[in-house]
Amino acid sequence: MKFKIFCTFILIISCQALFAQQDYTKILLKNVVQLPLPDSGSYVSIFFTSNEKPQILATAKFSGDIPLYGSVIMASTLDKGKIIAFGSSAYLKENLISNTSVSQLLQNCINWQTNNKKKPKLVIYKNENSALQNFLKKNRLKANVIKNFKLLKKADVVFLNDDVVDSSERKLLENYLRAGGNLIFASPYNEIFKNRDTTNSYTDELIKINDVLEKSGIFNAYTLLSSSAKNNMLSTNEKPFYLHINTIISELANPAHKEDDEYQKQYYIMPTIAMSLFSNTYDSPLINKIKSTFKTTDSLINPTPEHPIDVSTIYKRWRYYFSTYIYQRQHNKNEQPNFVFPASKIFPGEVADSTKRSNEKLSISIQVGSQGLSEPNPVYYRLHSTGFYVQAGGEVKIILNKTYLPLKLKAQIGIHSDDLLSTDITSLTRMGIDLTKTFEITSDTTMIASPYGGLLYINIPDTTKLKSLTLKVNGIVKAPYFKLNEVTDQAWKSIRNNPAPWAELATDNIILTVPSYRIRNLQNPSALMKFWNEVMDADADLAIIDRKRTHPERVIVDRQVAYGYMFTQSNKIVVPDDESCEWMLDEKLIREKGSWGLFHELGHRHQFWGLDMDEVGEVTCNLYSMYIFDKVLKKGIYNHENISNKEAVLKRVKNYLDNKPDFKKWGEDPFTALCMYIQIIENFGWKPILDANEIYRKIDPKTYNYENALSNQQRIDLWFTTICKTTNSNLSSFFEVWKIPISDVAKAETSGYKKWFPNELGSYLSH
């Protein structure tokens, strides 16, 4: 069984740091031979570091698909106190605590924490643990069970294998540790996961004890691993650089460091750095080390299109990243809500200080749930627009009826969340960091602010059954906001002049987030958004989903697009602020010229991920572009320079077939691969494609999800047998000439159909 991985990171940490420290790993691992993972069926969680204090004792290897290790046993200090952290409560229970190496490690931990005290006073917090008591008894030790931390003062070591929800109890534990007490912690995530309420987000289940652990530089992430027959032991030697903030800093500054591995960056480097920067004060030893290593200065140069910042090397990239965050720590030491990051005046944009702020009562129609497309994993918090803007450095009050608090709503300021430094971008024309701020709404009154500013959103979990909610917001700036069938064109003439620098045009199917300057002269938003509804309906028809969508798709304009010219993720499409944006907002122009690129990106949202073969990720999305040009714009199927007409398609096909065609080459040229689909459409019409998509839509996603992923050959065969069925034709010769590998089983399944082959390619048939 492969490791199962569940990732949740939260970046709320505070700590102090000292560099000078003793290496105590040798003491703790003395006579420890080999430490096991928990048995299959149980999970172990991993730890992150946020300062230089923690020391890694043991790591676990992720699955073969993810070439990473995770820290599962760590040690650290908090002032005079010493902390040992295990990634699973299983290490204090029957099966593992009897293991010779685990037993030896626990003895070493107690001796280290108590300075080899002969009869240390041990206590167990709340949970009676017979296996732990038996272990202690065997080693001539004993422990009392305590129900609260008020009884900790005289204890030498406390064992904890549960969360501590009560904040006053956590404070007592923290004070105990700082005064010289000791903690052996075994993470409860295994039990939390097995008994979790699936209507909750994983972030809702992050353990509160992290408030204490993180002050020693340890953070217990909700990232779970389980053992397999081939991988059931921990390593005390494998400690890759990405597991600790100290070695991360040194490695990133090393000229010999190669481009960051995406797994390392996503799972470790970025979250570890973000936690460390957030948690350490401007004058802390860790921040001073970063400043000296990357030669950051107290001044900050802000990127603009006229004066971009070079981030073409790893060192330059991280220097900019560190400079940006350290600047904020320096100039906003007390986390004041009125702090304004200077570059925010350039992007996302400035709101004049004289701009009137208003107090508003908002009514939000809730649109959540899956509509059959690729969606973010539940529980996902879907953005809901408000039509208002939060000025950079402006504090806004959100007032919510207490009956809504169980929803665990969140407020978000800003929508430009992409980290440009994690991409191939070599120069920045705007701030390259995540410009959003998110706040949990846990009481009837919540104050929010952002140093960048941005549109205000209410994020609502996709598990809710609620259809609408109301709330009040005070101190907000009006944004240009149009919703089809809710705002008239006449009313828009005034609304379009609202002062916020960003605007939104919306329907129940799609939302366009654009710079306000782009819509100041927009006369007919109703006609424009009706057009986009037609586009979305056409996509729904081809994808075989209901035209009445559970939630709208979001298209976001950005000054600097993170990936390529445009890109699509499960929760958004990002497009540039260029001529394509102008076309997108001009109903007459786009009906005349279309927008292959944006239609293509919308197509990505409607593809059959998990069923399409690997080679057509950039191919089948173009079917949606073609379908929109054909059915909405009434311009037929030939509307791209690479497939401008039937003759151009045939020329492209023959060029492929005349030059040593093979499947790899076919898969590397999206428009050549698209020509194969075009030949089917040209000869059979759209109906076989629609019928094939209907067959795909009826396949239960559980049969091809992560746990049951189809091989690429299975997906190739599925497409072959499906399109043969919907054309009522045997296409084996057609696929053979195109060099698409079909299994003998699939060929046999379709042998009863009448053979079909396009006449124009007859000379390529083998005789």
Backbone hydrogen bonds, N-H to C=O, Kabsch-Sander energy under -0.5 kcal/mol:
donor,donor_aa,acceptor,acceptor_aa,energy
12,I,10,I,-0.5
13,I,11,L,-0.5
15,C,279,S,-1.7
16,Q,215,K,-0.7
24,Y,22,Q,-0.9
28,L,24,Y,-2.1
29,L,25,T,-2.2
30,K,27,I,-0.9
32,V,29,L,-2.1
33,V,31,N,-0.7
37,L,232,N,-2.6
42,S,39,D,-2.2
44,V,225,L,-2.4
45,S,87,G,-3.1
46,I,221,A,-0.5
46,I,223,T,-0.8
47,F,71,S,-2.4
48,F,219,F,-2.7
50,S,217,G,-1.6
51,N,217,G,-0.6
55,Q,75,A,-3.1
57,L,73,I,-2.6
58,A,73,I,-1.6
59,T,235,S,-2.8
60,A,70,G,-2.6
62,F,68,L,-3.3
66,I,63,S,-1.1
68,L,66,I,-2.5
70,G,60,A,-2.5
71,S,47,F,-0.6
72,V,58,A,-2.1
72,V,70,G,-0.5
73,I,58,A,-1.6
74,M,85,A,-2.3
75,A,55,Q,-2.3
76,S,83,I,-2.4
78,L,81,G,-2.1
80,K,178,R,-1.3
81,G,78,L,-2.4
82,K,181,G,-0.8
83,I,76,S,-3.1
84,I,183,L,-2.6
85,A,74,M,-3.0
86,F,185,F,-3.4
87,G,72,V,-2.1
89,S,187,S,-1.4
91,Y,88,S,-1.3
92,L,89,S,-1.9
93,K,90,A,-1.6
96,L,90,A,-0.7
97,I,93,K,-2.7
98,S,94,E,-1.0
99,N,96,L,-1.8
103,S,99,N,-3.0
104,Q,100,T,-2.3
105,L,101,S,-2.5
106,L,102,V,-2.4
107,Q,103,S,-2.1
108,N,104,Q,-2.5
109,C,105,L,-2.5
110,I,106,L,-2.4
111,N,107,Q,-2.4
112,W,108,N,-2.7
113,Q,109,C,-2.7
114,T,110,I,-2.2
115,N,111,N,-0.6
115,N,112,W,-0.6
116,N,111,N,-2.9
122,L,120,P,-0.7
122,L,142,K,-0.8
123,V,157,V,-2.2
124,I,144,N,-3.0
125,Y,159,F,-2.7
126,K,124,I,-0.6
126,K,146,I,-3.5
127,N,125,Y,-2.7
128,E,126,K,-0.5
133,Q,129,N,-2.4
134,N,130,S,-2.6
135,F,131,A,-2.1
136,L,132,L,-2.5
137,K,133,Q,-2.7
138,K,134,N,-2.3
139,N,135,F,-1.2
140,R,137,K,-1.9
141,L,136,L,-3.5
144,N,122,L,-1.9
146,I,124,I,-2.6
146,I,144,N,-0.5
151,L,148,N,-0.9
152,L,149,F,-1.4
155,A,152,L,-2.5
156,D,121,K,-2.8
157,V,121,K,-1.6
158,V,182,N,-2.2
159,F,123,V,-2.9
160,L,184,I,-2.6
165,V,163,D,-0.6
170,R,166,D,-1.9
171,K,167,S,-2.0
172,L,168,S,-1.8
173,L,169,E,-2.2
174,E,170,R,-2.6
175,N,171,K,-2.5
176,Y,172,L,-2.2
177,L,173,L,-2.4
178,R,174,E,-2.6
179,A,175,N,-1.6
180,G,177,L,-1.8
181,G,176,Y,-2.6
182,N,156,D,-0.6
183,L,82,K,-2.4
184,I,158,V,-2.6
185,F,84,I,-3.2
185,F,183,L,-0.6
186,A,160,L,-2.9
187,S,86,F,-2.4
191,E,188,P,-0.6
192,I,188,P,-2.3
193,F,189,Y,-3.0
194,K,190,N,-1.9
195,N,191,E,-1.6
196,R,193,F,-1.2
198,T,196,R,-0.8
200,N,197,D,-2.3
204,D,201,S,-0.9
205,E,201,S,-0.5
205,E,202,Y,-1.4
206,L,203,T,-1.0
210,N,207,I,-1.0
211,D,208,K,-2.4
212,V,209,I,-1.6
213,L,209,I,-2.3
214,E,210,N,-2.9
215,K,212,V,-1.1
216,S,213,L,-2.1
217,G,214,E,-1.3
218,I,213,L,-1.8
219,F,48,F,-2.1
221,A,46,I,-1.9
221,A,219,F,-0.8
222,Y,8,T,-1.0
223,T,221,A,-2.0
224,L,6,F,-0.5
225,L,44,V,-2.5
228,S,231,N,-1.6
234,L,35,L,-3.6
235,S,59,T,-2.8
239,K,237,N,-0.9
243,L,240,P,-1.9
244,H,241,F,-1.5
248,I,244,H,-2.1
249,I,245,I,-2.2
250,S,246,N,-1.8
251,E,247,T,-2.4
252,L,248,I,-2.6
253,A,249,I,-1.3
254,N,250,S,-0.5
254,N,251,E,-1.0
257,H,254,N,-2.3
265,K,261,D,-2.9
266,Q,262,E,-2.9
267,Y,263,Y,-2.7
268,Y,264,Q,-1.8
269,I,264,Q,-2.8
270,M,265,K,-2.3
272,T,268,Y,-2.8
273,I,269,I,-2.4
274,A,270,M,-2.7
275,M,271,P,-2.5
276,S,272,T,-2.3
277,L,273,I,-2.8
278,F,274,A,-2.1
279,S,275,M,-2.0
280,N,276,S,-1.7
284,S,281,T,-1.9
288,N,284,S,-2.3
289,K,285,P,-2.1
290,I,286,L,-2.2
291,K,287,I,-2.6
292,S,288,N,-2.2
293,T,289,K,-2.6
294,F,290,I,-2.6
295,K,291,K,-0.6
296,T,291,K,-1.3
302,N,300,L,-0.5
304,T,307,H,-1.1
309,I,428,L,-1.8
311,V,426,T,-2.9
317,R,313,T,-2.4
318,W,314,I,-2.5
319,R,315,Y,-2.3
320,Y,316,K,-2.1
321,Y,317,R,-2.1
322,F,318,W,-3.0
323,S,319,R,-2.5
324,T,320,Y,-2.4
325,Y,321,Y,-1.9
326,I,322,F,-2.9
327,Y,323,S,-2.1
328,Q,324,T,-1.5
329,R,325,Y,-2.1
330,Q,326,I,-2.6
331,H,327,Y,-2.6
332,N,328,Q,-1.3
333,K,330,Q,-0.5
335,E,332,N,-1.9
339,F,336,Q,-1.5
341,F,451,P,-2.3
344,S,341,F,-2.1
345,K,342,P,-1.6
346,I,343,A,-1.4
347,F,343,A,-2.3
349,G,344,S,-2.2
350,E,345,K,-0.6
355,T,352,A,-2.1
358,S,476,I,-3.2
360,E,358,S,-0.5
360,E,473,V,-3.2
362,L,360,E,-0.6
362,L,471,L,-3.4
364,I,469,L,-3.1
365,S,363,S,-0.5
366,I,364,I,-0.5
366,I,467,K,-2.7
374,S,605,R,-0.5
382,R,380,Y,-0.8
382,R,460,I,-2.5
384,H,458,I,-0.9
386,T,456,L,-1.0
389,Y,477,V,-3.4
390,V,454,G,-3.0
391,Q,389,Y,-0.6
393,G,450,S,-2.9
394,G,391,Q,-2.8
396,V,448,I,-2.8
397,K,474,N,-2.0
398,I,446,T,-3.1
399,I,397,K,-0.5
399,I,472,K,-3.0
400,L,398,I,-0.5
400,L,444,D,-2.7
401,N,470,T,-0.5
404,Y,401,N,-2.3
405,L,402,K,-1.3
407,L,404,Y,-1.9
408,K,405,L,-2.1
410,K,459,N,-1.8
411,A,439,F,-2.9
412,Q,457,Y,-2.7
413,I,437,K,-3.0
414,G,412,Q,-0.5
414,G,455,L,-2.8
417,S,415,I,-1.3
420,L,418,D,-1.0
420,L,432,G,-1.1
421,L,432,G,-1.0
422,S,419,D,-1.7
423,T,420,L,-1.2
428,L,309,I,-2.5
435,L,416,H,-2.5
437,K,413,I,-1.9
439,F,411,A,-2.9
441,I,409,L,-2.7
442,T,440,E,-1.0
446,T,398,I,-2.5
448,I,396,V,-2.7
454,G,390,V,-2.0
456,L,388,F,-2.9
457,Y,412,Q,-2.7
458,I,384,H,-2.2
459,N,410,K,-3.5
459,N,457,Y,-0.6
460,I,382,R,-2.2
460,I,458,I,-0.5
462,D,380,Y,-2.0
464,T,461,P,-1.5
469,L,364,I,-1.8
471,L,362,L,-2.0
472,K,399,I,-2.6
473,V,360,E,-2.8
474,N,397,K,-2.6
475,G,358,S,-0.7
476,I,358,S,-2.4
477,V,389,Y,-2.6
479,A,387,G,-1.9
481,Y,479,A,-0.6
482,F,504,E,-2.5
484,L,506,A,-2.7
486,E,483,K,-2.3
487,V,483,K,-2.3
492,W,488,T,-2.1
493,K,489,D,-1.0
493,K,490,Q,-0.7
494,S,491,A,-1.4
495,I,491,A,-2.1
496,R,492,W,-3.0
497,N,494,S,-1.5
498,N,495,I,-2.3
500,A,478,K,-1.7
503,A,514,V,-3.1
504,E,480,P,-2.2
505,L,512,L,-2.1
506,A,482,F,-3.2
507,T,510,I,-2.2
511,I,553,E,-2.4
512,L,505,L,-3.1
513,T,511,I,-0.6
513,T,555,V,-3.0
514,V,503,A,-2.2
514,V,512,L,-0.6
516,S,501,P,-2.7
518,R,515,P,-1.7
519,I,516,S,-1.6
520,R,516,S,-0.7
522,L,519,I,-1.4
528,L,524,N,-1.9
529,M,525,P,-2.8
530,K,526,S,-2.0
531,F,527,A,-1.8
532,W,528,L,-1.8
533,N,529,M,-1.7
534,E,530,K,-2.0
535,V,531,F,-2.0
536,M,532,W,-2.4
537,D,533,N,-2.5
538,A,534,E,-2.2
539,D,535,V,-2.3
540,A,536,M,-2.3
541,D,537,D,-2.4
542,L,538,A,-2.3
543,A,539,D,-2.4
544,I,540,A,-0.8
544,I,541,D,-0.5
545,I,540,A,-2.4
549,R,547,R,-1.2
553,E,509,N,-2.5
555,V,511,I,-3.0
556,I,554,R,-0.5
556,I,573,I,-3.5
557,V,513,T,-2.6
558,D,575,V,-2.4
567,F,574,V,-1.8
569,Q,572,K,-3.2
572,K,569,Q,-0.8
573,I,554,R,-2.1
574,V,567,F,-2.5
575,V,556,I,-2.6
577,D,558,D,-1.0
578,D,576,P,-1.4
581,C,578,D,-1.0
582,E,578,D,-1.5
583,W,579,E,-2.4
584,M,580,S,-2.3
585,L,581,C,-1.2
585,L,582,E,-0.5
586,D,583,W,-1.8
587,E,585,L,-0.6
590,I,586,D,-2.8
591,R,587,E,-1.8
592,E,588,K,-1.4
593,K,589,L,-3.1
594,G,590,I,-1.8
599,F,595,S,-2.9
600,H,596,W,-2.6
601,E,597,G,-2.0
602,L,598,L,-2.6
603,G,599,F,-1.8
604,H,600,H,-1.6
605,R,601,E,-1.1
606,H,602,L,-0.5
606,H,603,G,-1.4
607,Q,603,G,-0.6
607,Q,604,H,-1.0
609,W,607,Q,-1.4
611,L,608,F,-2.0
612,D,608,F,-2.6
616,V,613,M,-1.6
617,G,614,D,-1.1
619,V,616,V,-1.6
620,T,616,V,-2.0
622,N,619,V,-1.6
623,L,619,V,-0.5
623,L,620,T,-0.8
624,Y,620,T,-0.6
624,Y,621,C,-0.8
625,S,621,C,-1.0
626,M,622,N,-2.6
627,Y,623,L,-2.5
628,I,624,Y,-2.3
629,F,625,S,-2.4
630,D,626,M,-2.3
631,K,627,Y,-3.4
632,V,628,I,-2.1
633,L,628,I,-2.2
635,K,629,F,-3.2
639,N,637,I,-0.9
643,I,640,H,-1.9
644,S,641,E,-0.6
649,V,645,N,-1.9
650,L,646,K,-2.4
651,K,647,E,-2.4
652,R,648,A,-2.0
653,V,649,V,-2.6
654,K,650,L,-2.7
655,N,651,K,-2.1
656,Y,652,R,-1.8
657,L,653,V,-2.6
658,D,654,K,-2.1
659,N,656,Y,-1.1
666,W,662,D,-2.3
667,G,663,F,-2.4
668,E,664,K,-1.1
669,D,665,K,-0.5
669,D,666,W,-1.0
673,A,669,D,-2.5
674,L,670,P,-2.3
675,C,671,F,-1.3
676,M,672,T,-0.7
676,M,673,A,-1.0
677,Y,673,A,-0.9
678,I,674,L,-2.5
679,Q,675,C,-2.2
680,I,676,M,-1.3
681,I,677,Y,-2.5
682,E,678,I,-3.3
683,N,679,Q,-1.6
684,F,680,I,-2.8
685,G,681,I,-2.3
689,I,686,W,-0.6
690,L,686,W,-2.6
691,D,687,K,-3.2
692,A,688,P,-2.3
693,N,689,I,-2.5
694,E,690,L,-1.9
695,I,691,D,-1.9
696,Y,692,A,-2.4
697,R,693,N,-2.7
698,K,694,E,-1.4
699,I,695,I,-0.5
699,I,696,Y,-1.4
703,T,700,D,-2.4
704,Y,701,P,-1.8
708,N,705,N,-0.8
709,A,706,Y,-0.8
715,R,711,S,-1.9
716,I,712,N,-2.4
717,D,713,Q,-2.7
718,L,714,Q,-2.1
719,W,715,R,-2.1
720,F,716,I,-2.4
721,T,717,D,-2.9
722,T,718,L,-2.1
723,I,719,W,-2.7
724,C,720,F,-2.0
725,K,721,T,-1.8
726,T,722,T,-2.4
727,T,723,I,-1.6
728,N,724,C,-0.8
729,S,724,C,-2.0
730,N,754,K,-2.8
731,L,729,S,-0.8
735,F,731,L,-2.7
736,E,732,S,-2.3
737,V,733,S,-2.6
738,W,734,F,-1.6
739,K,735,F,-0.6
739,K,736,E,-0.9
740,I,735,F,-2.7
747,K,743,S,-2.1
748,A,744,D,-2.5
749,E,745,V,-1.9
750,T,746,A,-1.1
750,T,747,K,-0.5
751,S,748,A,-1.0
753,Y,750,T,-1.5
754,K,728,N,-0.5
756,W,730,N,-2.2
761,L,758,P,-1.7
762,G,759,N,-2.0
764,Y,761,L,-2.2
765,L,762,G,-1.4
